[in-house]
Amino acid sequence: MNPSDFIRKKTREWITKAENGLRSAEILLDDPDPPTDTACYYCQQAVEKYIKALLTSCQIEFTKSHDLDYLSKLVSPKIDIADYKEDMVSLSKYAIEPRYPADLPIYYPVEEAKQAPDKAKEIIAFLKKILNG
């Protein structure tokens, strides 16, 4: 496989994982008593993986990280992502806390959790335009 085909393949793999995560979040949030922590985590992961798809596509190396701020800074020399900074900050809190038991139970209200896919979709729509353009 030549290098450009490999890059396209890896980019598609990141996108597939991101889309699956976002879809999972939406399915979870349709439940009458949704696991809001898990749904929010999937939304953060979807954005993270789309950014990693973009980084892969642009051949920008990155370390293993769930930090949307770090990842977006790697993108920012090439793409102005500042308009999405606030939403990325709000999604970033879902990267670690929901995955592990805490001293105090973590609960995100359903109203808050239902906003997470909308924020993720807005960022992802922007990233898709760049990936497709």
FENPE-V798384 format. One record per backbone hydrogen bond with DSSP energy under -0.5 kcal/mol. NH is the residue of the N-H (numbers start at 1). CO is the residue of the C=O. E is the energy in kcal/mol with one decimal. If there is no record, write none. Layout:
nh;co;e
NH;CO;E
NH;CO;E
//
This chain:
nh;co;e
6;2;-2.1
7;3;-2.3
8;4;-2.2
9;5;-2.4
10;6;-2.6
11;7;-2.5
12;8;-2.4
13;9;-2.1
14;10;-2.2
15;11;-2.2
16;12;-2.7
17;13;-2.2
18;14;-2.3
19;15;-2.9
20;16;-2.4
21;17;-2.1
22;18;-2.4
23;19;-2.5
24;20;-2.3
25;21;-2.3
26;22;-2.1
27;23;-2.3
28;24;-2.6
29;25;-2.4
30;26;-0.7
30;27;-0.9
31;28;-1.5
34;31;-0.7
36;34;-1.8
39;35;-2.1
40;36;-2.5
41;37;-2.0
42;38;-2.3
43;39;-1.6
44;40;-2.2
45;41;-2.6
46;42;-2.1
47;43;-1.8
48;44;-2.6
49;45;-2.7
50;46;-1.9
51;47;-2.5
52;48;-2.2
53;49;-1.9
54;50;-2.2
55;51;-2.8
56;52;-2.5
57;53;-2.7
58;54;-2.2
59;56;-1.3
60;55;-3.1
61;59;-0.6
68;66;-0.8
71;67;-2.4
72;68;-2.7
73;69;-1.9
74;70;-1.3
75;71;-1.2
76;72;-2.3
77;73;-0.6
78;75;-2.1
79;75;-2.0
81;79;-1.0
84;81;-1.9
85;82;-1.7
88;84;-2.3
89;85;-2.6
90;86;-2.1
91;87;-2.2
92;88;-2.0
93;89;-0.8
94;91;-2.0
95;92;-2.0
99;96;-2.0
100;96;-0.6
100;97;-1.0
107;105;-0.6
109;107;-0.5
113;109;-2.7
114;110;-2.5
115;111;-0.6
115;112;-1.1
116;112;-0.9
116;113;-0.6
117;113;-0.7
119;115;-2.2
120;116;-2.7
121;117;-3.0
122;118;-1.9
123;119;-2.0
124;120;-2.9
125;121;-2.6
126;122;-1.5
127;123;-2.3
128;124;-3.0
129;125;-1.8
130;126;-1.6
131;127;-2.7
132;128;-2.7
133;129;-0.9
//
